[in-house]
Amino acid sequence: MTLLDKRHLLPNLKDVTLELGCGNRKRVENSVAIDVIDYDCVDIVGDVYEVLKEVSNSSINEVHSHHFFEHVDDVGLLMAELSRILKPNGMLKIVVPHFANPYYYSDYTHKNFFGLYSFSYFSDDSLLKRKVPNYHRASSFVLWEVKLVFKSTPPFYARHFLKKVLQAVFNLNQYMREFYEENCCYLFPCYEIEFLLRRKK
């Protein structure tokens, strides 16, 4: 696929915030938006792996993605590329559907599942008690924050209020988050998870 760099940003892309898979609207003001579909708000049109290959090492301040990682072919390769392009202490914010989200299965373009521990496989994790193997992969990130997000889409407003109460309860602390995922996730489906990681210095 040919890249379309609409603002000629790639040759000198540094000290910026990238937004991956933004779709038809940016969620992060002043970000450089990347998507495979040429929406008006997209700055660079192309396959994310091909675009990131054009970005210099340790040149990016922040990377954000909202409901994008579930669509990619290779999460490990994407994390390796993000590790390469982020500056030391650079921020990576990822929002993905929780595996209990019933809407997840309606979208045939979804390829990857995510739970509370998914990005612990790619980072140093001192937050969560349950430890996961790294499969001898060198860790370039530190897991900074994890949050469970409960919500219902309109027109289910009463249900949405109840889910916000559940969100407050299950995000009281890390113990409650882990208790939720082990014991309650199919009773009270979570909508999405927010992860904040930082590139190691």
PAMIKOL-699815 format. One record per residue: chain; x, y, z of N, C-alpha, C, O in turn; residue in one letter. Coordinates in steps of 0.1 Angstrom, whole numbers, always signed. Layout:
['A'; [X; Y; Z]; [X; Y; Z]; [X; Y; Z]; [X; Y; Z]; 'a'] ...
This chain:
['A'; [+8; -12; +0]; [+0; +0; +0]; [+9; +13; +0]; [+18; +13; +8]; 'm'] ['A'; [+6; +22; -9]; [+13; +35; -9]; [+9; +44; +2]; [-3; +45; +5]; 't'] ['A'; [+19; +50; +8]; [+17; +60; +19]; [+12; +73; +13]; [+17; +77; +3]; 'l'] ['A'; [+3; +79; +20]; [-1; +93; +16]; [+2; +102; +28]; [-6; +102; +38]; 'l'] ['A'; [+12; +110; +27]; [+17; +119; +37]; [+11; +133; +34]; [+17; +141; +27]; 'd'] ['A'; [-1; +136; +38]; [-9; +147; +34]; [-3; +161; +37]; [-5; +171; +30]; 'k'] ['A'; [+5; +161; +48]; [+11; +174; +52]; [+27; +173; +51]; [+34; +182; +57]; 'r'] ['A'; [+32; +163; +45]; [+46; +161; +43]; [+54; +161; +56]; [+63; +168; +58]; 'h'] ['A'; [+49; +153; +66]; [+54; +153; +79]; [+65; +143; +81]; [+74; +145; +90]; 'l'] ['A'; [+64; +132; +74]; [+73; +121; +77]; [+88; +123; +76]; [+96; +118; +85]; 'l'] ['A'; [+93; +131; +67]; [+108; +133; +66]; [+114; +139; +79]; [+125; +136; +83]; 'p'] ['A'; [+106; +147; +87]; [+111; +153; +99]; [+102; +151; +111]; [+100; +160; +119]; 'n'] ['A'; [+96; +139; +112]; [+86; +137; +122]; [+93; +134; +136]; [+99; +124; +138]; 'l'] ['A'; [+92; +144; +145]; [+99; +142; +158]; [+92; +152; +168]; [+86; +162; +164]; 'k'] ['A'; [+94; +149; +180]; [+88; +157; +191]; [+73; +160; +190]; [+68; +171; +192]; 'd'] ['A'; [+66; +149; +186]; [+52; +151; +184]; [+44; +139; +191]; [+50; +130; +197]; 'v'] ['A'; [+31; +140; +191]; [+22; +130; +195]; [+16; +123; +183]; [+10; +130; +175]; 't'] ['A'; [+17; +110; +183]; [+10; +102; +172]; [-3; +97; +178]; [-4; +93; +189]; 'l'] ['A'; [-13; +96; +169]; [-26; +89; +172]; [-28; +79; +161]; [-30; +82; +149]; 'e'] ['A'; [-28; +66; +166]; [-29; +55; +156]; [-43; +51; +154]; [-51; +49; +164]; 'l'] ['A'; [-47; +49; +142]; [-60; +44; +139]; [-71; +53; +144]; [-81; +49; +151]; 'g'] ['A'; [-70; +66; +141]; [-79; +76; +147]; [-93; +75; +141]; [-103; +80; +147]; 'c'] ['A'; [-95; +69; +129]; [-108; +68; +123]; [-112; +82; +118]; [-104; +90; +113]; 'g'] ['A'; [-125; +85; +120]; [-130; +98; +114]; [-129; +110; +123]; [-135; +121; +120]; 'n'] ['A'; [-123; +108; +135]; [-121; +120; +144]; [-109; +118; +153]; [-106; +107; +157]; 'r'] ['A'; [-101; +129; +155]; [-90; +129; +164]; [-95; +130; +178]; [-104; +138; +181]; 'k'] ['A'; [-89; +122; +187]; [-93; +124; +201]; [-82; +132; +209]; [-85; +136; +220]; 'r'] ['A'; [-70; +133; +203]; [-59; +141; +209]; [-56; +153; +201]; [-52; +152; +189]; 'v'] ['A'; [-59; +164; +206]; [-56; +177; +199]; [-42; +178; +195]; [-33; +175; +203]; 'e'] ['A'; [-39; +183; +183]; [-26; +186; +178]; [-18; +173; +175]; [-6; +174; +174]; 'n'] ['A'; [-24; +161; +175]; [-17; +149; +173]; [-15; +147; +158]; [-22; +154; +150]; 's'] ['A'; [-6; +139; +154]; [-4; +135; +140]; [-12; +122; +139]; [-8; +112; +145]; 'v'] ['A'; [-22; +122; +131]; [-31; +111; +130]; [-28; +101; +118]; [-25; +106; +107]; 'a'] ['A'; [-28; +88; +121]; [-24; +78; +112]; [-36; +69; +110]; [-42; +64; +121]; 'i'] ['A'; [-40; +66; +98]; [-51; +56; +96]; [-50; +50; +82]; [-44; +57; +73]; 'd'] ['A'; [-55; +39; +80]; [-54; +32; +67]; [-65; +38; +58]; [-64; +36; +45]; 'v'] ['A'; [-75; +45; +63]; [-86; +51; +55]; [-84; +66; +55]; [-80; +72; +65]; 'i'] ['A'; [-86; +72; +44]; [-83; +86; +42]; [-95; +95; +46]; [-102; +101; +38]; 'd'] ['A'; [-97; +96; +59]; [-106; +105; +65]; [-100; +119; +65]; [-88; +121; +63]; 'y'] ['A'; [-109; +129; +66]; [-104; +143; +66]; [-94; +146; +76]; [-84; +154; +74]; 'd'] ['A'; [-96; +140; +88]; [-87; +143; +100]; [-74; +136; +99]; [-65; +139; +107]; 'c'] ['A'; [-72; +126; +90]; [-60; +118; +90]; [-49; +126; +83]; [-50; +131; +72]; 'v'] ['A'; [-37; +126; +89]; [-25; +133; +84]; [-17; +123; +75]; [-12; +128; +65]; 'd'] ['A'; [-15; +111; +79]; [-8; +101; +71]; [-16; +89; +69]; [-21; +82; +79]; 'i'] ['A'; [-19; +86; +56]; [-27; +74; +53]; [-18; +63; +49]; [-10; +64; +40]; 'v'] ['A'; [-20; +51; +56]; [-12; +40; +52]; [-13; +29; +63]; [-18; +31; +74]; 'g'] ['A'; [-7; +18; +60]; [-6; +7; +70]; [+3; +11; +81]; [+14; +17; +79]; 'd'] ['A'; [-1; +9; +93]; [+6; +14; +105]; [+20; +9; +105]; [+29; +17; +109]; 'v'] ['A'; [+23; -3; +102]; [+36; -9; +102]; [+45; -1; +92]; [+57; +2; +95]; 'y'] ['A'; [+40; +1; +80]; [+48; +8; +70]; [+50; +23; +74]; [+61; +28; +71]; 'e'] ['A'; [+40; +29; +80]; [+42; +43; +84]; [+53; +44; +95]; [+62; +52; +94]; 'v'] ['A'; [+52; +35; +105]; [+62; +36; +116]; [+76; +33; +112]; [+85; +38; +118]; 'l'] ['A'; [+78; +25; +101]; [+91; +22; +96]; [+98; +35; +92]; [+110; +36; +91]; 'k'] ['A'; [+90; +45; +88]; [+96; +58; +83]; [+99; +68; +94]; [+105; +78; +92]; 'e'] ['A'; [+96; +64; +107]; [+98; +73; +118]; [+112; +69; +125]; [+115; +58; +126]; 'v'] ['A'; [+119; +80; +128]; [+133; +78; +134]; [+132; +72; +148]; [+122; +73; +155]; 's'] ['A'; [+143; +66; +152]; [+144; +61; +166]; [+143; +72; +176]; [+148; +83; +174]; 'n'] ['A'; [+136; +69; +187]; [+136; +78; +199]; [+132; +92; +195]; [+139; +102; +200]; 's'] ['A'; [+122; +94; +187]; [+119; +107; +182]; [+105; +112; +186]; [+101; +124; +184]; 's'] ['A'; [+96; +103; +192]; [+82; +106; +194]; [+79; +108; +209]; [+84; +100; +217]; 'i'] ['A'; [+72; +119; +213]; [+69; +121; +227]; [+58; +112; +232]; [+60; +106; +243]; 'n'] ['A'; [+47; +110; +225]; [+36; +103; +230]; [+30; +95; +218]; [+30; +100; +207]; 'e'] ['A'; [+24; +84; +221]; [+15; +76; +212]; [+2; +73; +218]; [+2; +68; +230]; 'v'] ['A'; [-9; +76; +212]; [-22; +72; +217]; [-29; +63; +207]; [-27; +65; +194]; 'h'] ['A'; [-37; +54; +212]; [-46; +46; +203]; [-58; +43; +210]; [-58; +39; +222]; 's'] ['A'; [-69; +44; +203]; [-83; +42; +209]; [-90; +32; +200]; [-94; +35; +189]; 'h'] ['A'; [-92; +20; +206]; [-99; +9; +198]; [-92; +6; +185]; [-98; +6; +174]; 'h'] ['A'; [-79; +5; +185]; [-71; +2; +173]; [-64; -11; +174]; [-63; -19; +164]; 'f'] ['A'; [-58; -14; +186]; [-49; -26; +187]; [-57; -39; +184]; [-51; -49; +180]; 'f'] ['A'; [-70; -39; +186]; [-78; -51; +184]; [-79; -54; +169]; [-83; -65; +165]; 'e'] ['A'; [-75; -45; +160]; [-76; -47; +146]; [-63; -51; +139]; [-63; -55; +127]; 'h'] ['A'; [-51; -50; +146]; [-39; -52; +140]; [-35; -67; +138]; [-40; -75; +146]; 'v'] ['A'; [-26; -70; +129]; [-22; -83; +126]; [-12; -89; +137]; [-13; -100; +140]; 'd'] ['A'; [-3; -80; +141]; [+8; -85; +150]; [+10; -74; +161]; [+17; -65; +159]; 'd'] ['A'; [+4; -77; +173]; [+6; -68; +184]; [+20; -67; +188]; [+25; -56; +192]; 'v'] ['A'; [+28; -78; +189]; [+42; -78; +193]; [+50; -70; +184]; [+59; -62; +189]; 'g'] ['A'; [+48; -71; +171]; [+56; -62; +161]; [+53; -48; +163]; [+61; -39; +163]; 'l'] ['A'; [+40; -44; +165]; [+36; -30; +168]; [+42; -25; +180]; [+47; -14; +181]; 'l'] ['A'; [+42; -33; +191]; [+49; -28; +204]; [+64; -26; +202]; [+69; -17; +208]; 'm'] ['A'; [+70; -35; +194]; [+84; -33; +191]; [+87; -20; +184]; [+97; -13; +187]; 'a'] ['A'; [+79; -17; +174]; [+80; -5; +167]; [+78; +8; +176]; [+85; +18; +175]; 'e'] ['A'; [+68; +7; +184]; [+65; +18; +193]; [+77; +20; +203]; [+80; +31; +207]; 'l'] ['A'; [+82; +9; +208]; [+94; +9; +217]; [+105; +16; +210]; [+113; +24; +216]; 's'] ['A'; [+107; +14; +197]; [+118; +20; +189]; [+117; +35; +187]; [+126; +42; +189]; 'r'] ['A'; [+104; +39; +184]; [+102; +53; +181]; [+100; +62; +193]; [+102; +75; +191]; 'i'] ['A'; [+95; +57; +204]; [+93; +66; +215]; [+106; +70; +222]; [+115; +63; +223]; 'l'] ['A'; [+106; +83; +227]; [+117; +88; +234]; [+117; +81; +248]; [+107; +76; +253]; 'k'] ['A'; [+129; +81; +255]; [+129; +76; +268]; [+119; +83; +277]; [+119; +96; +277]; 'p'] ['A'; [+111; +76; +285]; [+101; +82; +293]; [+89; +86; +285]; [+80; +93; +290]; 'n'] ['A'; [+89; +84; +272]; [+77; +87; +263]; [+65; +79; +268]; [+66; +68; +273]; 'g'] ['A'; [+53; +84; +265]; [+41; +78; +270]; [+33; +71; +259]; [+33; +76; +248]; 'm'] ['A'; [+28; +59; +262]; [+20; +52; +253]; [+6; +49; +260]; [+6; +42; +270]; 'l'] ['A'; [-4; +55; +254]; [-18; +53; +260]; [-26; +44; +250]; [-28; +48; +239]; 'k'] ['A'; [-31; +33; +255]; [-38; +24; +247]; [-52; +21; +253]; [-53; +18; +265]; 'i'] ['A'; [-62; +22; +245]; [-76; +19; +250]; [-81; +8; +240]; [-81; +9; +228]; 'v'] ['A'; [-85; -3; +246]; [-90; -15; +239]; [-102; -21; +245]; [-105; -18; +257]; 'v'] ['A'; [-110; -28; +237]; [-122; -35; +244]; [-117; -45; +253]; [-107; -52; +251]; 'p'] ['A'; [-124; -47; +264]; [-122; -58; +273]; [-127; -71; +267]; [-137; -70; +259]; 'h'] ['A'; [-121; -82; +270]; [-126; -95; +263]; [-140; -98; +267]; [-147; -106; +260]; 'f'] ['A'; [-146; -93; +278]; [-159; -95; +282]; [-170; -86; +275]; [-182; -89; +276]; 'a'] ['A'; [-165; -77; +268]; [-174; -67; +260]; [-182; -75; +250]; [-176; -80; +240]; 'n'] ['A'; [-195; -76; +251]; [-203; -84; +242]; [-203; -78; +228]; [-205; -86; +218]; 'p'] ['A'; [-200; -65; +226]; [-200; -59; +213]; [-187; -63; +205]; [-187; -62; +193]; 'y'] ['A'; [-177; -68; +212]; [-165; -71; +206]; [-167; -81; +195]; [-161; -80; +184]; 'y'] ['A'; [-176; -91; +197]; [-177; -102; +188]; [-186; -99; +176]; [-187; -106; +166]; 'y'] ['A'; [-193; -87; +176]; [-201; -83; +165]; [-192; -78; +154]; [-197; -77; +142]; 's'] ['A'; [-180; -73; +156]; [-172; -67; +146]; [-162; -77; +140]; [-153; -82; +147]; 'd'] ['A'; [-164; -81; +128]; [-156; -92; +122]; [-142; -87; +119]; [-133; -95; +116]; 'y'] ['A'; [-139; -74; +120]; [-125; -69; +118]; [-117; -70; +131]; [-105; -68; +130]; 't'] ['A'; [-123; -74; +142]; [-115; -76; +154]; [-107; -89; +154]; [-112; -99; +150]; 'h'] ['A'; [-94; -88; +157]; [-85; -99; +156]; [-78; -103; +169]; [-73; -114; +170]; 'k'] ['A'; [-78; -94; +179]; [-70; -96; +192]; [-79; -94; +204]; [-87; -84; +204]; 'n'] ['A'; [-78; -102; +214]; [-85; -101; +227]; [-75; -94; +237]; [-63; -95; +236]; 'f'] ['A'; [-81; -86; +246]; [-73; -80; +256]; [-80; -81; +270]; [-92; -80; +271]; 'f'] ['A'; [-72; -83; +280]; [-76; -84; +294]; [-67; -75; +302]; [-58; -69; +297]; 'g'] ['A'; [-69; -76; +315]; [-61; -67; +325]; [-46; -69; +323]; [-39; -60; +325]; 'l'] ['A'; [-42; -81; +320]; [-27; -85; +320]; [-21; -84; +306]; [-9; -87; +305]; 'y'] ['A'; [-28; -80; +296]; [-23; -81; +282]; [-10; -74; +280]; [-1; -79; +274]; 's'] ['A'; [-9; -62; +285]; [+3; -54; +283]; [+14; -56; +294]; [+25; -50; +293]; 'f'] ['A'; [+11; -65; +304]; [+21; -69; +313]; [+31; -78; +306]; [+43; -79; +311]; 's'] ['A'; [+27; -84; +295]; [+36; -93; +287]; [+47; -84; +280]; [+57; -90; +276]; 'y'] ['A'; [+45; -71; +279]; [+54; -63; +272]; [+61; -52; +281]; [+68; -43; +276]; 'f'] ['A'; [+59; -53; +294]; [+64; -43; +303]; [+68; -48; +316]; [+65; -59; +320]; 's'] ['A'; [+75; -40; +324]; [+78; -42; +338]; [+65; -38; +345]; [+61; -27; +344]; 'd'] ['A'; [+59; -48; +353]; [+46; -45; +359]; [+48; -47; +374]; [+49; -58; +379]; 'd'] ['A'; [+48; -36; +381]; [+47; -37; +396]; [+34; -34; +401]; [+32; -33; +414]; 's'] ['A'; [+24; -32; +393]; [+10; -28; +397]; [+2; -41; +401]; [-4; -41; +411]; 'l'] ['A'; [+2; -50; +392]; [-7; -62; +393]; [+0; -73; +400]; [+12; -76; +398]; 'l'] ['A'; [-7; -80; +409]; [-1; -91; +417]; [+2; -103; +409]; [+12; -110; +411]; 'k'] ['A'; [-8; -107; +400]; [-6; -119; +392]; [+5; -116; +381]; [+4; -106; +374]; 'r'] ['A'; [+15; -124; +381]; [+26; -122; +372]; [+25; -131; +359]; [+20; -142; +360]; 'k'] ['A'; [+29; -125; +348]; [+28; -133; +335]; [+42; -135; +330]; [+51; -127; +333]; 'v'] ['A'; [+44; -145; +322]; [+57; -147; +316]; [+60; -137; +305]; [+51; -132; +298]; 'p'] ['A'; [+72; -134; +303]; [+76; -125; +292]; [+81; -132; +280]; [+85; -126; +269]; 'n'] ['A'; [+82; -146; +280]; [+87; -154; +269]; [+101; -149; +264]; [+103; -149; +252]; 'y'] ['A'; [+109; -145; +274]; [+123; -141; +271]; [+123; -128; +262]; [+133; -126; +255]; 'h'] ['A'; [+113; -121; +262]; [+112; -108; +254]; [+118; -97; +263]; [+113; -95; +275]; 'r'] ['A'; [+127; -89; +258]; [+132; -78; +266]; [+121; -68; +267]; [+115; -64; +258]; 'a'] ['A'; [+120; -63; +280]; [+109; -53; +282]; [+114; -39; +280]; [+125; -35; +286]; 's'] ['A'; [+107; -31; +272]; [+111; -17; +270]; [+102; -7; +277]; [+105; +5; +277]; 's'] ['A'; [+91; -12; +283]; [+81; -3; +289]; [+79; -6; +304]; [+83; -17; +309]; 'f'] ['A'; [+74; +4; +311]; [+69; +2; +324]; [+54; +4; +324]; [+49; +14; +319]; 'v'] ['A'; [+47; -5; +330]; [+32; -4; +331]; [+29; +6; +342]; [+33; +4; +353]; 'l'] ['A'; [+23; +18; +338]; [+21; +29; +347]; [+8; +29; +354]; [+6; +31; +366]; 'w'] ['A'; [-3; +27; +345]; [-17; +27; +351]; [-25; +17; +343]; [-22; +15; +331]; 'e'] ['A'; [-35; +11; +349]; [-45; +3; +343]; [-59; +7; +348]; [-60; +8; +361]; 'v'] ['A'; [-69; +9; +340]; [-82; +12; +345]; [-93; +4; +337]; [-92; +4; +324]; 'k'] ['A'; [-102; -1; +344]; [-114; -8; +338]; [-124; +3; +335]; [-127; +11; +344]; 'l'] ['A'; [-130; +2; +323]; [-141; +12; +320]; [-154; +5; +317]; [-154; -4; +308]; 'v'] ['A'; [-164; +9; +324]; [-177; +3; +323]; [-187; +13; +317]; [-187; +25; +322]; 'f'] ['A'; [-194; +10; +306]; [-204; +19; +301]; [-213; +12; +292]; [-210; +1; +287]; 'k'] ['A'; [-224; +18; +289]; [-234; +13; +279]; [-236; +24; +269]; [-235; +36; +272]; 's'] ['A'; [-238; +20; +257]; [-240; +30; +246]; [-255; +35; +246]; [-264; +27; +251]; 't'] ['A'; [-257; +47; +241]; [-271; +52; +240]; [-279; +42; +232]; [-274; +36; +222]; 'p'] ['A'; [-292; +39; +235]; [-301; +47; +244]; [-302; +40; +258]; [-312; +43; +265]; 'p'] ['A'; [-292; +33; +262]; [-293; +25; +275]; [-288; +33; +286]; [-278; +30; +293]; 'f'] ['A'; [-295; +44; +290]; [-290; +54; +299]; [-290; +49; +314]; [-280; +51; +321]; 'y'] ['A'; [-301; +42; +318]; [-302; +37; +331]; [-291; +26; +333]; [-284; +26; +344]; 'a'] ['A'; [-289; +18; +324]; [-278; +8; +324]; [-265; +14; +325]; [-256; +9; +332]; 'r'] ['A'; [-263; +25; +318]; [-250; +32; +318]; [-247; +37; +332]; [-236; +36; +337]; 'h'] ['A'; [-257; +43; +339]; [-255; +48; +353]; [-251; +36; +362]; [-241; +38; +370]; 'f'] ['A'; [-257; +25; +361]; [-254; +13; +369]; [-239; +9; +367]; [-232; +5; +376]; 'l'] ['A'; [-235; +9; +354]; [-222; +5; +350]; [-211; +15; +356]; [-200; +11; +359]; 'k'] ['A'; [-215; +27; +357]; [-205; +37; +362]; [-203; +34; +377]; [-192; +37; +383]; 'k'] ['A'; [-214; +30; +384]; [-212; +26; +398]; [-202; +14; +399]; [-194; +14; +408]; 'v'] ['A'; [-204; +4; +390]; [-195; -8; +390]; [-181; -3; +387]; [-172; -9; +393]; 'l'] ['A'; [-180; +6; +378]; [-166; +11; +375]; [-159; +17; +387]; [-148; +14; +390]; 'q'] ['A'; [-167; +25; +395]; [-161; +30; +407]; [-157; +20; +417]; [-146; +20; +423]; 'a'] ['A'; [-165; +9; +418]; [-162; -1; +428]; [-150; -9; +424]; [-141; -12; +431]; 'v'] ['A'; [-150; -14; +411]; [-139; -23; +406]; [-126; -15; +404]; [-116; -22; +402]; 'f'] ['A'; [-126; -2; +404]; [-114; +5; +402]; [-109; +12; +415]; [-100; +20; +415]; 'n'] ['A'; [-114; +7; +426]; [-110; +12; +439]; [-95; +10; +441]; [-88; +19; +447]; 'l'] ['A'; [-90; -1; +437]; [-76; -5; +439]; [-72; -16; +429]; [-81; -22; +423]; 'n'] ['A'; [-60; -20; +429]; [-55; -31; +420]; [-61; -44; +424]; [-64; -52; +416]; 'q'] ['A'; [-63; -46; +437]; [-69; -59; +442]; [-83; -60; +436]; [-86; -71; +431]; 'y'] ['A'; [-91; -50; +436]; [-104; -51; +431]; [-104; -53; +416]; [-113; -60; +411]; 'm'] ['A'; [-95; -47; +409]; [-94; -49; +394]; [-91; -64; +391]; [-98; -70; +383]; 'r'] ['A'; [-82; -70; +399]; [-79; -84; +396]; [-90; -93; +401]; [-92; -103; +395]; 'e'] ['A'; [-96; -89; +412]; [-108; -97; +417]; [-119; -97; +406]; [-125; -107; +403]; 'f'] ['A'; [-121; -85; +400]; [-131; -84; +390]; [-128; -94; +378]; [-137; -102; +374]; 'y'] ['A'; [-116; -93; +373]; [-113; -101; +361]; [-114; -116; +364]; [-118; -124; +355]; 'e'] ['A'; [-110; -120; +375]; [-110; -135; +378]; [-124; -140; +382]; [-127; -151; +379]; 'e'] ['A'; [-132; -132; +388]; [-144; -137; +394]; [-157; -131; +388]; [-168; -137; +390]; 'n'] ['A'; [-157; -119; +383]; [-169; -112; +380]; [-171; -107; +365]; [-181; -102; +362]; 'c'] ['A'; [-161; -110; +357]; [-161; -104; +344]; [-173; -108; +335]; [-177; -101; +326]; 'c'] ['A'; [-178; -120; +337]; [-189; -125; +329]; [-203; -122; +335]; [-213; -123; +329]; 'y'] ['A'; [-202; -118; +348]; [-215; -113; +355]; [-217; -99; +351]; [-229; -95; +348]; 'l'] ['A'; [-207; -91; +351]; [-207; -76; +348]; [-197; -73; +337]; [-186; -69; +341]; 'f'] ['A'; [-201; -75; +325]; [-191; -72; +314]; [-186; -58; +314]; [-193; -48; +315]; 'p'] ['A'; [-173; -58; +313]; [-165; -45; +312]; [-165; -41; +297]; [-164; -49; +288]; 'c'] ['A'; [-166; -28; +295]; [-166; -23; +281]; [-152; -22; +275]; [-149; -27; +264]; 'y'] ['A'; [-142; -16; +283]; [-129; -14; +277]; [-119; -13; +288]; [-122; -11; +300]; 'e'] ['A'; [-106; -13; +285]; [-95; -11; +294]; [-86; +0; +289]; [-83; +1; +277]; 'i'] ['A'; [-82; +9; +298]; [-72; +19; +295]; [-59; +15; +301]; [-58; +12; +313]; 'e'] ['A'; [-48; +15; +293]; [-35; +12; +297]; [-26; +24; +295]; [-27; +31; +284]; 'f'] ['A'; [-18; +28; +304]; [-8; +38; +303]; [+6; +32; +305]; [+8; +26; +316]; 'l'] ['A'; [+15; +32; +296]; [+28; +27; +297]; [+38; +38; +294]; [+35; +48; +287]; 'l'] ['A'; [+50; +36; +300]; [+61; +46; +297]; [+73; +38; +292]; [+76; +28; +296]; 'r'] ['A'; [+79; +45; +282]; [+91; +39; +276]; [+102; +40; +287]; [+104; +50; +293]; 'r'] ['A'; [+110; +29; +289]; [+121; +30; +299]; [+131; +40; +295]; [+133; +43; +283]; 'k'] ['A'; [+137; +46; +305]; [+148; +56; +302]; [+160; +49; +297]; [+170; +56; +295]; 'k'] 
